[in-house]
């Protein structure tokens, strides 16, 4: 029972710290300690230690023996590999969705895009980020391969950090326009068009990477 409890606590800390790192509440180079995190989340140091190890394996923390643990800087190569994994899987997802699309699918995507537009109009960056994720996760569900989204999610932390740095109003409007192109192709059952729209949408990661390296050079390795 103790092991199960500590495992649950470690997962809770992993999720919370990952969210803070991705959203830049914890910035690259920030120092964190087991004792501070344990106190903040009301847990013992053991699950925090386990959480630190997992986050280090995911490339988000740098654990230095006998020295402070720091939030790892963003790896440009890690971002590119994240994009490769994501594009490889999402292209197959969108082809499957477009190949079996119907009015119900079009309605689901239209409502998700409408929610994104409301979040963008309200300048709700965090809300838009969540709805952006939901759009792509919903495509995986509609394709009948929701587990594939979990695989993507497990490998896109570096990419998410870059995306969050650029999710201003202009960026969210661009993403919405691209989502509409994807949805329109899906609605027409245009498999090749849906793939092309998805590839173009995900290809922006390289542009965003160059932009953020220029704007935040100290955040990158």
N, C-alpha and C positions, 0 to 999 in steps of 0.2 A: 504494500500500500504506500509506503514511504517513497519507493522508487517511482511509482506511478504519479504520485503527487509532485515530486521534484521534476519529473519529465514534463508534466503539464505546465508547471511554473516556468520551466526553461523555454517551452514553446511560446508561452505568453510573452516572455521577455524578448525572445527572438523577433516575434511579430511587432512588438512595440518599438524596439530599437531599429528594426529594418524600416519601419514607417518614418521614424524620426530622421534616419539617414537619407532616405529617398527624398523626403520633402525638405531637406536642408535645415531642419530644426537642429540637427547635428551636422556640422559642416566638415568637409575634408580637412584633416589636420587637427580637429578638436580632440582634446584629451578626455578620456572617460575612465572611471575606476569601478571595480567590482563593488566596493563599499557604497559609493554614491548611488549606483544603479539599484543595488539591493535596498537601500533606504527609500529611494524614490518609488519603487514598486512594491515595497513591503514584503520582500522575500529574503531568504537566506542567501549567502554568497555562493553556495554550491550550484543552484540553478542558473545564477548569473554567470558563473564561470563556464558552465556548459553552453549557455547562450553565446558567450563571447567566442568560444571555439567554433561553433556553427557559423557565426557571422564571419569569422576569419576565413573559414573554408569557402564561403560565398564571395570572398573578396571585398568585404565591407569594413572589416577591422584589421588592424595590424597589431598583433600581440608580440611585445618585445620582452623577453625574460629580464626580470629585475629592472625594467624600465616601464614607463607609462604606456598603456594601451591607447591607440589613437584611431580615429576614423580614417580609413584608408583613402588616399586620393583616387580620383576616377581614372581608370585605365582606358585610354582610347582604343587599344586593341580589344579589351573586354567589351566595350560598347559595340565594336564592329562584329565580334563574334556573337553577341546577344542578338544583333540585328539579323545575322545569317540564320541563326536557329529559328528566330521568330518568323522570318519571311518564308523559310522552307516549309514550316508547318502551316502557317496561315494561308499560303497560296493553295494548298490542298484543301484546307477548310472552306475557303470561299468558292472554289470550284465545285465542291460537293453541295454547298448551299444553293448556288446559282442553278445547279443541275436539277434540283428538285423544288425550286421556288414556287410559291403560290401567293394568293392574296394575303393569307395570314402572315406569312413571312414578311411581306412588304409592310404590313400594318405594324408589326412588332418593331421593325427597323425605323419606320417613320416616327413612332412614339419616342424611341430612344434618342433620335436626332432632335426632336422637339425639346426634350428635357435638356439636352446639351445646349441648345440655343438659349434656353431660359437661364442656365447657369452662366453662360458666357455674357449674356446681357446684364446679369447681376454682378459681374466681375468676380464670380465665385471660382477661383482657380482650383481649390481643393475639390470642390464639388464637380467641376468639369473633369478633372483628372479621374475621379471615381467613375463618372458616366462614360468617359472614353474607354476605360478598362471594361466596363459593363457591355459596351457595344461589341467589342472583340470577343469577350467571353460568351456573349449571347450567340454570336455566329458559330462558335464551337459547339454550343448546345444544340443549335438548329441543325448543325451538320451531324449530330449524334456522336460527337467525339469530345465531350466536355473535359475529359481527362487530358486531352492534348493541350488545353489551355493551362492546366496546372503545370505541365512540362515547360511551357513558355514562361509562365510566371516564375518558376524556379530558376530560370536562367537569364532574366532580363533586368536584374537590379541595377547594373551599371547603366544600361540604356534608360531606365526609369529616372535615374538621377539627372541625366542630361535633359530628358523630356520635361522634368519638373522645373528646371531652371529656365525653360523657354515657354512655359505655358501662360503667357500673357494673353490679352484679349485678341491681338492680331493673330497670334499663333493658334488660339482656339478657333477663331473664325476660319482659318485655313483648314484646320482639321475637320471642322464641320462640313465645309465644302467638299472635301475629299470623301468623307463618310457618305455624303449625298450621292456622289458619283458611284461609289461602291453599291449603295442601296439601289440606285436606278438600274445598274447593270443586273443586279440580282433579280429585281422586279421583272425585268424583261427575259430572264432566263438566259442571259448572255454570259456564258461561262468564260469565254476568252476575254470579254470586256471586263468582267468582274475581276479576273486575275490581273489584268493590266492595271486596273484602278487600285487594287490592293498593293501591287508592286510599287506603283508610283507613290502611294501613301506612305509605305514603310521606307522607301528610299530617302525620304526627307531626313531620316536619322543622320545620314552623313552630313547634310547641310547644317543640321542642328549641332552636331558635334563640332564642326569647324567654327560655328558661331560662338558656342560656349567656351571653347578653348581660347578664342580671341577675347571674349568678355571676362572670363574668370580663369586666367592662366594658372593662378596659384592653387586651383582646385584639382589640377590634373598632374598625373605622373610625368 
